[in-house]
Amino acid sequence: MVERAGRGAGSHQQGSVLVLMPAAVLIFLVLGALAVDAAVVFLAQRQLANAAVAAANDAAAAVDVERFYGDGSLRLLPAQARRVAEESLGRVELAHLDGLRSDVTVGDGVVEVTLTATVDHIFSGAVPGGPDTADVAATAVADTRRG
């Protein structure tokens, strides 16, 4: 009997690659969906961080001007600092984030802005048992104290 090249022992597995291709495509689609969802969450977290830093820096400029020019000391005006931080946050486009919450704390020369929100996943909700949303948070601190 004459054997052809590529045939012989193990020739019963000739079509196994064809069966594995749909599984491989499905795995790549799921991995791609996970990557897109992770990128959406990371982008939202970066947007919150940028907004928190901008608000904290803006609020740190709410100093008592008379006192500064009088004796050279810096003292934050808490009510004005909070108002400036909220105005700064209002100028940032974060409407695509659900449940956006902000907390502005003004202490002894320090402004702390904490933002939390919920981000909708694009693909994970389609996976059984997968989360529909993710919670993201960012905190920024601006310190006006010397040294």
HUJORA-V810114 format. One record per run of one state. SS is the DSSP state (2 for helix, 1 for strand, 0 for the rest). FROM is the first residue (numbers start at 1). TO is the last residue. Records with the same first field share a line. If there is no record, write none. Layout:
SS = FROM-TO ; FROM-TO
This chain:
0 = 1-10 ; 14-15 ; 60-62 ; 64-64 ; 72-75 ; 77-77 ; 91-97 ; 107-109 ; 121-123 ; 127-132 ; 144-147
2 = 11-13 ; 16-59 ; 65-71 ; 78-90 ; 124-126
1 = 63-63 ; 76-76 ; 98-106 ; 110-120 ; 133-143
